[in-house]
């Protein structure tokens, strides 16, 4: 493992329409020695074919973000792990911010996000997400979580649950240290979930699911509700 190398782990499932844009961004952003690990959960589209010549390794894993990201982390050679969703976009300067965190010895952190859609309600959603995350110390996968490898391994990696794996990992990491919240530049994340389901309906659903999780509901049942 190398202290100044970042392993970028991208879980995918049928992301042929989005993965090219992220890989274009990473071509510009990655620094010498960085590696990109794409972990596919059984895509039946062109995701793997598109990504294979453009990443360092394509891995295959049982479906589920937790399992896929743990698979990538398990073979990563970098001292820092950076988990990115396939529909994210990486602005200029994001990787440099990560270098600053490495130099400072930051245990873990995340980026503020900007949602891709135009509706004014999405501006409110992204502000709420960023503020809530900074105040609570809880990050979500949309926010490009990064973590020092030894810290990630020390808390057992992502828990083997079908939903809220990012919330639970944050809870464990927060016992070690507060996250570094990077405000600028922001990570662009797709707003398709909000736009397909309706902005206010999605907000209500996610708050319902998070509250149920905090109250001890079974993540498998929450995942079923989320898919519905």
C-alpha positions as CSV (number, residue, x, y, z in Angstrom):
1,X,0.0,0.0,0.0
2,X,1.2,3.5,-0.8
3,X,0.4,6.6,1.4
4,X,-0.1,9.0,-1.5
5,X,-2.1,6.7,-3.7
6,X,-5.9,6.8,-3.8
7,X,-7.9,3.8,-4.8
8,X,-11.2,4.9,-6.5
9,X,-13.9,2.3,-6.0
10,X,-17.0,2.5,-8.3
11,X,-19.9,0.0,-7.8
12,X,-22.0,-0.4,-10.9
13,X,-25.2,-2.1,-12.0
14,X,-26.4,-1.2,-15.5
15,X,-24.7,2.2,-15.7
16,X,-23.8,2.2,-19.4
17,X,-25.5,5.6,-19.8
18,X,-23.5,7.3,-17.0
19,X,-20.1,5.6,-16.6
20,X,-18.4,7.3,-19.5
21,X,-18.9,10.8,-18.1
22,X,-17.5,9.8,-14.8
23,X,-14.5,8.1,-16.4
24,X,-13.9,11.1,-18.5
25,X,-13.8,13.2,-15.3
26,X,-11.4,10.8,-13.6
27,X,-9.0,10.8,-16.6
28,X,-8.5,14.5,-15.9
29,X,-8.6,14.3,-12.1
30,X,-6.6,11.2,-11.2
31,X,-3.0,11.7,-10.1
32,X,0.0,9.4,-10.9
33,X,-0.4,6.2,-9.0
34,X,-4.1,6.4,-8.4
35,X,-6.1,3.4,-9.4
36,X,-9.7,3.0,-10.5
37,X,-11.5,-0.2,-9.5
38,X,-14.9,-0.8,-11.1
39,X,-16.9,-3.5,-9.2
40,X,-19.9,-4.7,-11.2
41,X,-22.9,-6.4,-9.6
42,X,-24.2,-8.3,-12.6
43,X,-24.9,-5.7,-15.3
44,X,-26.7,-6.9,-18.4
45,X,-25.9,-3.8,-20.4
46,X,-22.6,-2.4,-21.8
47,X,-21.3,-1.1,-18.5
48,X,-18.4,-3.6,-18.2
49,X,-17.5,-3.4,-21.9
50,X,-17.3,0.4,-21.8
51,X,-15.3,0.5,-18.6
52,X,-12.8,-2.3,-19.1
53,X,-10.3,-0.5,-21.3
54,X,-10.5,2.7,-19.1
55,X,-10.1,1.4,-15.5
56,X,-7.2,-0.5,-13.8
57,X,-9.4,-3.4,-12.8
58,X,-12.9,-4.7,-13.4
59,X,-14.1,-6.9,-10.5
60,X,-17.3,-8.9,-10.1
61,X,-19.3,-9.2,-6.9
62,X,-22.7,-10.2,-5.7
63,X,-25.2,-7.4,-6.2
64,X,-25.4,-4.8,-3.5
65,X,-23.4,-1.6,-3.0
66,X,-22.0,-2.8,0.4
67,X,-20.7,-6.1,-1.1
68,X,-19.4,-4.4,-4.2
69,X,-17.5,-1.7,-2.4
70,X,-16.0,-4.1,0.1
71,X,-14.8,-6.3,-2.8
72,X,-13.0,-3.3,-4.3
73,X,-11.6,-2.2,-1.0
74,X,-10.3,-5.8,-0.4
75,X,-7.9,-5.6,-3.4
76,X,-7.1,-1.9,-3.4
77,X,-3.5,-1.0,-3.0
78,X,-3.9,2.7,-2.0
79,X,-3.8,3.9,1.5
80,X,-6.9,6.0,0.9
81,X,-10.2,4.7,-0.5
82,X,-12.6,6.9,-2.4
83,X,-16.0,5.5,-3.1
84,X,-17.9,7.1,-6.0
85,X,-21.3,6.3,-7.5
86,X,-21.3,5.7,-11.2
87,X,-23.6,8.7,-11.9
88,X,-21.4,11.2,-10.1
89,X,-19.3,13.8,-11.8
90,X,-15.9,14.9,-10.5
91,X,-15.1,18.6,-10.8
92,X,-11.6,20.0,-11.2
93,X,-10.0,20.5,-7.8
94,X,-11.8,17.6,-6.0
95,X,-8.8,15.3,-6.2
96,X,-6.5,18.2,-5.0
97,X,-8.8,18.5,-1.9
98,X,-8.3,14.8,-1.3
99,X,-4.5,15.3,-1.4
100,X,-4.8,18.0,1.3
101,X,-6.8,15.6,3.4
102,X,-4.1,12.9,3.0
103,X,-1.4,15.4,4.0
104,X,-3.4,16.4,7.0
105,X,-3.9,12.8,8.1
106,X,-7.7,13.1,7.9
107,X,-9.3,9.8,8.9
108,X,-12.4,10.1,6.6
109,X,-14.7,12.6,5.0
110,X,-17.0,13.5,2.2
111,X,-17.9,16.3,-0.3
112,X,-20.8,18.7,-0.5
113,X,-23.0,17.7,-3.4
114,X,-24.8,19.6,-6.1
115,X,-27.7,17.8,-7.8
116,X,-27.8,17.7,-11.6
117,X,-31.4,18.7,-12.2
118,X,-32.8,22.2,-12.6
119,X,-36.0,22.3,-10.5
120,X,-35.6,24.9,-7.7
121,X,-36.7,22.3,-5.1
122,X,-33.4,20.4,-5.8
123,X,-31.4,23.4,-4.6
124,X,-33.2,23.1,-1.3
125,X,-32.6,19.3,-1.2
126,X,-28.9,19.7,-1.8
127,X,-28.5,22.4,0.8
128,X,-30.4,20.3,3.3
129,X,-28.2,17.2,2.5
130,X,-25.0,19.2,3.0
131,X,-26.0,20.9,6.2
132,X,-27.5,17.8,7.7
133,X,-24.4,15.8,7.0
134,X,-22.0,18.4,8.4
135,X,-24.1,18.8,11.6
136,X,-24.7,15.1,12.2
137,X,-21.3,13.8,11.0
138,X,-23.3,11.2,8.9
139,X,-22.4,11.0,5.2
140,X,-24.2,9.2,2.3
141,X,-22.8,7.4,-0.7
142,X,-23.9,10.3,-3.0
143,X,-21.3,12.5,-1.2
144,X,-18.2,10.6,-2.4
145,X,-17.0,9.2,0.9
146,X,-13.3,8.8,1.4
147,X,-11.5,7.0,4.2
148,X,-8.0,6.0,5.3
149,X,-7.7,2.3,4.6
150,X,-6.6,1.3,8.1
151,X,-9.6,3.2,9.6
152,X,-12.0,1.5,7.1
153,X,-10.7,-1.9,8.0
154,X,-10.7,-1.1,11.7
155,X,-14.5,-0.6,11.6
156,X,-15.1,-3.7,9.5
157,X,-15.8,-2.0,6.2
158,X,-19.3,-1.5,4.9
159,X,-21.9,-3.6,6.9
160,X,-23.5,-6.4,5.0
161,X,-26.9,-4.9,4.8
162,X,-29.0,-4.1,1.6
163,X,-29.7,-0.5,2.4
164,X,-28.3,2.2,4.7
165,X,-24.8,0.8,4.5
166,X,-23.4,4.3,4.1
167,X,-25.3,5.5,7.2
168,X,-24.1,2.6,9.3
169,X,-20.5,3.0,8.1
170,X,-20.7,6.7,9.0
171,X,-21.9,5.9,12.5
172,X,-18.9,3.6,13.0
173,X,-16.4,6.0,11.6
174,X,-17.7,8.9,13.7
175,X,-16.7,7.0,16.8
176,X,-13.1,7.3,15.5
177,X,-13.2,10.9,14.2
178,X,-15.5,13.5,12.9
179,X,-15.6,13.6,9.1
180,X,-13.8,16.3,7.0
181,X,-16.6,18.2,5.2
182,X,-15.3,19.6,1.9
183,X,-17.5,22.4,0.7
184,X,-15.8,23.4,-2.5
185,X,-15.7,22.3,-5.2
186,X,-18.9,20.2,-4.9
187,X,-19.4,16.7,-6.3
188,X,-22.1,16.6,-8.9
189,X,-24.6,13.8,-8.4
190,X,-27.5,12.7,-10.5
191,X,-30.9,13.9,-9.5
192,X,-32.7,11.1,-11.4
193,X,-34.0,9.5,-8.2
194,X,-35.7,12.6,-7.1
195,X,-37.0,13.5,-10.6
196,X,-38.3,10.1,-11.4
197,X,-40.2,9.6,-8.1
198,X,-41.0,13.3,-7.4
199,X,-38.8,15.6,-5.3
200,X,-41.1,15.9,-2.3
201,X,-42.2,12.3,-2.4
202,X,-38.6,11.2,-2.4
203,X,-37.6,13.5,0.5
204,X,-40.5,12.1,2.5
205,X,-39.6,8.5,1.7
206,X,-35.9,8.9,2.6
207,X,-36.7,10.6,5.9
208,X,-39.2,7.8,6.7
209,X,-36.6,5.1,5.9
210,X,-33.9,6.8,7.9
211,X,-36.1,7.2,10.9
212,X,-37.2,3.6,10.7
213,X,-33.5,2.5,10.5
214,X,-32.6,4.6,13.6
215,X,-35.5,3.0,15.4
216,X,-34.2,-0.5,14.6
217,X,-36.1,-1.6,11.5
218,X,-34.8,-4.5,9.4
219,X,-32.6,-3.1,6.5
220,X,-34.0,-5.8,4.2
221,X,-37.5,-4.5,4.8
222,X,-36.4,-1.0,4.3
223,X,-34.7,-2.0,1.0
224,X,-38.0,-3.5,-0.2
225,X,-39.9,-0.3,0.6
226,X,-37.2,1.7,-1.2
227,X,-37.5,-0.4,-4.3
228,X,-41.2,-0.1,-4.4
